[in-house]
């Protein structure tokens, strides 16, 4: 069967963030292969040219579904990137033309971010030979302008979170500790928080509900678990 016809001027790039309890991670695709300039052994964001028979949201969903197997990941469109310098590196263009089997000139990309609960099932769903969840601190230099896209995604998430704090809990497990919530907040906003003041603050939030359950089998003092009460959050706004 023939491959779907793609538009070689418009692409989708997806910035999927997950939190492992300590670090914020981003889903990256391994760009393998070789050309006259040497081996392609770097990373890029999940992305694709848009097929002529799909809209933007459908393309973004397809990109992440093909990597994770999950059909209903929440996606938010946050910015378009159309600099003439996006394809200034000939090796990037050569790789894309070979991968997509089309002639590539200037490409505008529409960027989406997704906040996911990074559990073992989701980690196992990603083929380690083609992609991985990498800590933001270890991202390194990516293909195209994908480092810039990640930076802009974080800015967009901060703006969204300022208006809707419930987004933070999309990254946390159903049961979480105060330390996990604090570390996630630090990673998102890229600044340290005072531990005592933070714990005092969340104790005053009606939608962060303490549980009777505590951590098991840890070397340090077992921390209490909390849960997010969405109804209480909605009622408190």
N, C-alpha and C positions, 0 to 999 in steps of 0.2 A: 504494500500500500504506500502511495506517495506521502511524503512528509507534508504537514500543513504549510501553506504559503505564509511566509513571514513578512512583516513590514521592516525593511532594513534601515529605517530612520528613527524608530521608536522602540525603546526597550523598557523593561521593568527590572528594578533591583529591590530586594527585600532585606531588611535589617531585622532579623529575628533575635530577640534578647531572651536569655534564660538566666536564672539565678540558682547557683548550686549550694546555697547556704552560707557561702563566704564571698564568692566572686561573681561578678556579672559576666556572663559569657555571650558570645555572638556566634551565630551559625555561619561558617565559611565553607566555601567549595574549593577543593584542590584543583589547581589548573595544571594538569599533567601534559606531557608531550614534549616535542622538540622542534626546532627549526634551525635555520642557518645561524641564528644568534645564540644558540645553545639550548639548554634544557628549560622547559617551563616547569618550575617546581614551587611556584608561589601560590598565593591564595586570592580569592575574590569573594564578593558577596553573591548569594544565590540570585540569579537573574536570567533573563531571556529576552530575545526580540519578541514582539507581540505578533501573534498570528492574526491574519486578516479576518478570521471569523470569530474573534473573541474581543471582549471589552477589557478595560484596564484592570478592574477588580478580578475578573476571571483569570487573566494572565498571572496576576500576583498569587492568587490561590493555587493555580496550577504549579507554579514554581516551587512553593513550599510543600505542596502535597506530594510532588514527585520525589522530594528529598526525605520527607518525614512520614509519609503515608497518612497524615492527618488531614481530613477534608475540611474541618470547620475552624481553623485557626483564625483568630481575630486579626484583621489587618487595618491599618490606618494610613491613608495617603498623606504625606506631609510636605513633599517638595518636588519640584522638577529641576533637573540639572541639564543645562544645555550649552555649557561653555564650548567654544570652538576648540579648546585645548583638551577636551575629554579623550579624543583619539589621536593625540599628537605623538604617542609612542608607537612606532611602526610595528613593534612586536605585539602590542595589544591588538592592533588592527589585524595583523596576520593571524593571530590565534583565533580571533572572533570570526574572521572570514572562513577559516578552515572548520571551526566548530559549527557554524551556522550555514555554511555552504552558500553564502551570498556575498556580493560585493558591498563593502562597508565604507561609507564616507563619514558624514557627520551624524551622530546619534544623540537624540534627546532621551533621557531616561526619567521615568516617573518612579519615585521612591516611596516605599511603604515601610512602616515598622510594625512588628508584632511582639507582644509580650506573652511569654508562655511559661507554664509550670514545668521546669526542667526536671522530670523524674526519670527513673531508670528505663521505663518503657520508651520514652521519647529519645533518650540517648541511644538505646539499642536499635531504634528504628532507623538511625542514620548510619549508612554504610561508611565505615572508617577509611575505606580506600578512596572515597570520593569527597567526603566532607567531614567536618568535626565542629564541636562546640568549643571555641577557644576563648580563654580569658581575655578581657579587654586589654589588660596589661601586657599580653603576649601576642597581640594582633600583628605587629610588625608592618612592613610596607606592603600594601595590597595593589592589585592591578587597577588600571584606569584611575578614577578619582574616588575609589571606594573608601579610603580613609576619611575623606571629606564627607562622604555620605553618612558614615557612622557618626561623625562629630555632629552633623546637622540633625541626625535622628535623636541623639541624646538631648540636644537643645529642644527639639520638639516634644520629647517625653517630659522634660522638666516643665515646659509651658503647660502641657496637658495635665500633669500631676498637680501643679499649683492650683488648678481649677477643679480637679477631680482626684482626690487622694486615694480613691478606691483602686486606681490603676496600679498602685504599688502592690496590692494584694493579689493581682493577677500573676505576679511573679513568685509568690510565696506558696508553700504547701498549705493544705487546709489547716494543719496544726503547725504553728511556728513559735519560736522563742522571741523574746524582746530583743535579744542580741542579733538575731537574723534580720528582724525588721530594721534595726539601727544600721547594720552593715549594708543592707540593700539601699537604704536612704543615702548613706555615705557614698556608695558606688554611683548611684544615679546623679547626685548633685556634686560629686567629686570634691568633698570637703569633710573633715572629721567632725564628729558630734560629741559633746560631753555626755558620757555614759549616764551619770546620775540625773542630769537634767532631762535626758531623753526618756529614761524609765519613768520619771515623775510625770512627764508630759503624756505618755501613752496611758498611764494609770487614770488619767482624767478624760480619756476618749471613750465615749459610750459604745463605740462600734468595735473596739479592740477588747474582746471578752476573755478574761482569764479562765483557764480550765483547772480542774483538780489534778490533771495528769502532769507528770514531770518526765524529763529525759531519763532514759534507762541506759545503764552500762557505760557511763562516761567517767573519765578520770577526774574531772572537776566537779564542783557542786552542781547537782542536777537542777537545770533551769525549768521554770514553769512554762507550759505551753499556753498559747493564746489562739483564738480564732477570730476571723473577721465576720462581723454581723452586718450584712449589706442593708437589711431593713433599718437597723439602727443608724447606719451611716446616712441613708436617704432621709430619715426623719430628722437628723441633726443639722441638715444643710439649710 
